């Protein structure tokens, strides 16, 4: 494997923007220590191209990903461009299930973080009434039981059924998954889901009794989050802040 920026056939402005945003997600995930070396994936639907998606070249570290290095694939994970790089079939099984089932899930992110897997290995899962960060996920989390490394295409239907109408899925004994209609929405979901898991593990590690807010307050705060979580509100401001972080670190992800 050689790291390079392959020449690409002419592409639409929308695809170029999607590539840049997806590369940004990979770089941000690396910066926030949400990677698992070369494993797990973030994928995006190619605008205007039915059944076409972008995924990372298998074997690259996430801090190496650039817009031009992303590989275009079909719904079965087959390459449909001239990239010499491999893709991970197990990685796209989970993503393809969700992309196929929901047009609103144009972006899908899956991680194997320490805190995330720890919470996914707990019988109770994510305790959404534990703190202000976790409250945004109250009544928004789905669960899917572990079936082994995701190579069985028949599991895709069960993953979709498990996710339902939510944008957050805890893969039992495995890791975290978030979706979104945009890069900002998907990444925001994962950023705070990871924080919620970290805070839960930290709180439980104290061995002290945990104080949870009431169901009534939990639902109220969840509605407050939902009201602010849109592209023209806090969500857009947060995404712009993330991109400024990348600009300061290394704007080369756009190449």
Buried (B, 14 or more C-beta within 10 A) or exposed (E): EEEEEBEBEEBEEEBBEBBBBBBBBBBBBBBBEBBBEBBBBBBBBBBEBEBBBBBBBBBBEBBBBBBBBBBBBBBEBEBBBEBEBEBBBBBBBBBBBBBBBBEEBBBBBBBBBBBBBBBBEBEEBBBBBBBEBBBBBBEBBBBBEEBEEBEEEEBBEBBBEBBEEBBBBBBBEBBBBBBBBBBBBBBBBBBBBBBBBBBBBEBBEEEEEEEEBEEEEBBEBBEEBEEEBEEEEBBBEBBEEBBEBBEEBEEEBBE
